[in-house]
């Protein structure tokens, strides 16, 4: 589209990432992979224990209650 001597180019997002009511539009595959990873980790946690079974480190995703 050309208007008053300026060229306007629309660049639509290439991917639509949806989970439940959450929708996100991303432009490239790298951003899409990060969005999918974040959605996959939502509400999860990873616990690393030492040899005796005692909790050493805990990583939490978003919205994780523990």
N, C-alpha and C positions, 0 to 999 in steps of 0.2 A: 504494500500500500504506500503510495506517495502522497504526501500532504504538505503543502507550502515548501516544496523543495527538499523535504526530508523523507528518508526511506525508513519505514517501520517494518520490522521483521518479527513475526511471532515465533517463539521457540517453545513449543509445548513440552511438558515433561515426558520422558520416555517410559517411565514406569509408574504404576500406581500400586502402593503398598497399603493393604487394608487388613485390619483385625478388629473384629466386633464393630464398634462405631468409630474407631480411630482410622482416619484416612490420611495418607501422606503421599505427595507426588515428588519423585526424585528424577534428576536429570541423567544420571549415569549408573552403570552397574556397580561401581564401588560403593556409592551412597546407598544403593538398593540393598547390597549385602549387609552394610552396617545397620540399616533400618530393620532388616529381617532378623539379624542377630540380636538387636536390642529388644525386639518383640518376643523373640524366643527365650530370652533371659528374664523377661518380665515376671516377677513373682517367684523366682528360683533363687537358690543359694548353693554354694559349693563349700564344703567343709573339708579341710585337709587336716589329717590327724597324724601324730607321731606314731612310733612303733608300739607304744603302750596304749594307744587309743585315745589319748588326751588331745582335745582340739588345739590345733596349732594356729590355723588361719581360717578365716571365713570371708568369702566373697559373696556379696548380695546383688541381685538384680533389682530393678525398680519395683516398688510396691511389694517388697518381701517383708512379711511381718516379723520374721525372726532375726 
